[in-house]
Amino acid sequence: MYYVVKFVVVNSFFLTCALLLNKMLQDIAQEAVKKRRRATKKPYSRSIVGATLEVIQKRRTEKPEVRDAAREAALREIKERIKKTKDEKKAKKAEVTAKQHKTQGKGNVSKGAAPKGPKLGGGGGKR
């Protein structure tokens, strides 16, 4: 006589362990394939807009002292330019203040008579 098995009881711990083991083995296999496939890439250089390959290689090989000296010179030049613009602004400001003092010495000149008519525009009242 044969019995029909309707429900197969599977231990849940065994099921999760089996799934995790299969996934781990699959990952290991894929990693091995990747390692086999991976080709070594050789570093290469190419020119950029505004700089040729020779200029780039020359800059790469120059010593840090030379770089520092160039940086200092550039900073000094920028500071001089800023100082020059500040001096020009001060001179203009002094010129303007001198003109104002001259005009004040002439006397009180009215800057414009106030209008005596009714105000125009009609805004700001209640509705």
C-alpha positions as CSV (number, residue, x, y, z in Angstrom):
1,M,0.0,0.0,0.0
2,Y,1.3,3.4,-1.0
3,Y,0.9,6.6,1.1
4,V,0.7,10.0,-0.7
5,V,2.8,12.6,1.0
6,K,0.8,15.8,0.9
7,F,3.1,18.1,2.9
8,V,6.9,17.8,3.1
9,V,8.2,19.4,6.3
10,V,11.4,21.3,5.7
11,N,13.4,22.8,8.5
12,S,13.5,26.6,8.0
13,F,17.0,26.9,9.4
14,F,18.2,24.4,6.8
15,L,16.4,26.3,4.1
16,T,18.0,29.6,4.9
17,C,21.4,28.1,5.3
18,A,21.1,26.4,2.0
19,L,20.1,29.7,0.3
20,L,23.0,31.6,1.9
21,L,25.5,28.9,0.9
22,N,24.3,28.8,-2.7
23,K,24.6,32.6,-2.9
24,M,28.1,32.6,-1.4
25,L,29.3,29.9,-3.8
26,Q,27.8,31.8,-6.7
27,D,29.6,35.0,-5.6
28,I,32.9,33.2,-5.3
29,A,32.5,31.7,-8.8
30,Q,31.7,35.1,-10.3
31,E,34.7,36.7,-8.6
32,A,37.0,34.1,-10.0
33,V,35.6,34.7,-13.5
34,K,36.2,38.5,-13.1
35,K,39.8,37.9,-11.9
36,R,40.5,35.8,-15.0
37,R,38.9,38.4,-17.3
38,R,40.4,41.5,-15.9
39,A,43.2,43.0,-18.1
40,T,45.9,45.2,-16.8
41,K,45.4,48.8,-17.9
42,K,48.5,50.8,-18.7
43,P,48.5,54.4,-17.6
44,Y,48.6,56.8,-20.5
45,S,48.8,60.5,-21.0
46,R,47.3,62.7,-23.6
47,S,47.2,66.4,-24.2
48,I,44.4,68.7,-22.9
49,V,43.0,71.8,-24.5
50,G,45.5,74.6,-23.8
51,A,48.4,72.3,-22.8
52,T,50.4,70.0,-25.0
53,L,51.7,66.6,-23.8
54,E,55.2,68.0,-23.5
55,V,54.1,70.8,-21.2
56,I,52.2,68.4,-19.0
57,Q,55.2,66.1,-18.7
58,K,57.5,69.0,-18.0
59,R,55.3,70.2,-15.2
60,R,55.0,66.8,-13.7
61,T,58.8,66.3,-13.6
62,E,59.7,69.8,-12.2
63,K,60.9,70.0,-8.6
64,P,58.7,71.3,-5.8
65,E,61.1,74.2,-5.1
66,V,60.4,75.5,-8.7
67,R,56.7,75.1,-8.2
68,D,56.8,77.0,-4.9
69,A,58.8,79.8,-6.4
70,A,56.3,80.1,-9.3
71,R,53.4,80.1,-6.9
72,E,55.0,82.8,-4.7
73,A,55.6,85.0,-7.8
74,A,52.0,84.6,-8.9
75,L,50.7,85.5,-5.4
76,R,53.0,88.5,-5.2
77,E,51.7,89.7,-8.6
78,I,48.1,89.3,-7.5
79,K,48.7,91.2,-4.2
80,E,50.4,94.1,-6.1
81,R,47.4,94.3,-8.5
82,I,45.0,94.4,-5.6
83,K,47.0,97.1,-3.8
84,K,47.1,99.1,-7.0
85,T,43.3,99.0,-7.4
86,K,42.9,100.0,-3.7
87,D,45.3,103.0,-4.2
88,E,43.3,104.1,-7.3
89,K,40.0,103.9,-5.3
90,K,41.5,105.9,-2.5
91,A,42.7,108.6,-4.9
92,K,39.3,108.8,-6.5
93,K,37.6,109.1,-3.2
94,A,40.0,111.8,-2.1
95,E,39.3,113.7,-5.3
96,V,35.5,113.4,-4.8
97,T,35.7,114.6,-1.2
98,A,37.9,117.6,-2.3
99,K,35.3,118.6,-4.9
100,Q,32.5,118.4,-2.3
101,H,34.4,120.6,0.1
102,K,34.9,123.2,-2.7
103,T,31.2,123.2,-3.6
104,Q,30.2,123.6,0.1
105,G,32.4,126.7,0.4
106,K,30.4,128.6,-2.3
107,G,27.3,128.8,0.0
108,N,23.9,127.1,0.5
109,V,22.4,126.5,-2.9
110,S,18.9,125.1,-2.9
111,K,18.8,121.7,-4.5
112,G,15.3,122.2,-6.0
113,A,12.1,123.8,-4.9
114,A,9.4,121.5,-3.5
115,P,6.3,121.3,-5.7
116,K,3.4,123.4,-4.2
117,G,0.5,121.7,-6.1
118,P,-1.6,118.8,-5.0
119,K,0.0,115.4,-4.8
120,L,-0.6,113.2,-7.9
121,G,-0.8,109.5,-8.0
122,G,-3.9,109.0,-5.9
123,G,-2.7,105.8,-4.1
124,G,-2.8,104.8,-0.5
125,G,-6.4,105.7,0.5
126,K,-9.3,103.6,1.8
127,R,-11.5,101.9,-0.6
